[in-house]
Amino acid sequence: MYFYVFVSVKAVVASPAVAAPVAMVGQVQTTGGTDVFQHCYKAYANVQENDKGVVFEVKGGRKTKLFVDELSDEFVVAEGGLSFFSGLKGLKMANVWGECREVFMRLMLPEGYPNSVTSDYLEYSVWRSVQGVAAQVSSVLATQSLLYAVGLGKGAIPTAAAVNWVLKDGIGYLSKIFLSKFGRHFDVNPKGWRLFADFLENAAFGMEIITPAFPHLFVPIGAAAGAGRSAAALIQAATRSCFYAGFAAQRNFAEVIAKGEAQGMVSKSIGILLGIALANCIQASTPLALASFGAVTWIHMFCNIKSYQSIQLRTLNPYRASLIFGEYLLSGLVPSVKEVNDEEPFFPALPLLSLKPVSKAENRVLSPEAKEAAATIEQRLELGSKLSDIVKTNTDAHALLDLYKNQGYILTPHNGKVCVILKDVCTPQDMLKSMFHVSYLYWLEKNVGLNSVGISDDCGPGGMLQISLEYVEREFNHAKRDGELAGWVTDSLIARPKPHRIRPDY
């Protein structure tokens, strides 16, 4: 069964004010049957000078004309269907190309593309496909080198070689088990971790390619390479869901994942074919293998960087929240999703590795002061601090607990750090609120010259913590609402604080 949208255009035809194609949505009717959504048709009206009262049902590369039955006041399906290439009647190749294009889009792209995904999805997918080809070429070259190292090129593989191969993989799997303990950090900075995984993967390929030069070190080199590849695979799998969740504009999360896997299989197939062809040319030459690997690795890493630069994350981690709140406090404006993602480095916590995407256009909202504030807060923030490490007197403890008794967190400067102590009832929304508070404290320090003089005094009337908390209570919801209007997901903060919590007994 099909799902039809019938569009009445009688009013359009009768109105002399309409001089251009107009689409009007009328009432929705469904045909009988229970599986009415199995094949959805998107109907649209194409009212033109020579085609008044016409509606086309569109499915992929096909469109079917409907016409108005004046007696029953409904649309009737015309005989046959029209192709988008109907203007090229008789050109069978064009029709074949249209059908192939429709099949490709149906297999490779989510249903409803481009409306069912976000605007950055296509660019990301293209770059990922190219890097997938490059990665598979490297994999073929590395596998060939490993086989030569264990004696494949000299005849039959001895039993010892098979044992060494299994031992190599077994040691490599241990890295995946060990690295899983760091999984809580992947959500916070998925782009940086994914780029790190790509570097590990290429380093592993490189080690495998040099094994023929050191056959007696096959097990340690292979084990190190296997550990790198296993770790890379774990990080890639963990961060992939972060990207796909952002692409699913219509909550079509599972379909976006399925299409991503299909795209990956196509890239791998092409890469395997190219890798086999290149391996046949290289044979057992380690220098040629290394030279080819270097060129392919450059392509692989370049495409990876470009794909991550195209991603526009809409969730808030500490760096993005600091950047947004910093600009809001300075100008009253919330920067766009693209502006913030263009500014965020791949490794915010490592200034020496602060590789940033290159923006194609100058930022219109973000100011240098906001960027400086975000970078400084990233270095000074300590989320999930331990209360006993900060508070040394009973007076200070009571001052903090009294000031923040209605909050899910406690915030205070300490030894150059901005420490956020989390209560056991703290929610992700409370953590986001604490980030707004941290940003305002920095603003007071930078623009007003208000500094900490002691916990008790800071919590008292006119103290920096008391003043800042009043402002946060008054302005946080306004900033949150403006962030939502700018396209940000402001219901939580994506962060992995330290495990310390407190439970005050009020």
Summary of the structure (lengths in Angstrom):
residues: 506
radius of gyration: 29.9
end to end distance: 62.9
largest distance: 89.8
contacts: 1531
relative contact order: 0.08
helix: 58%
strand: 10%
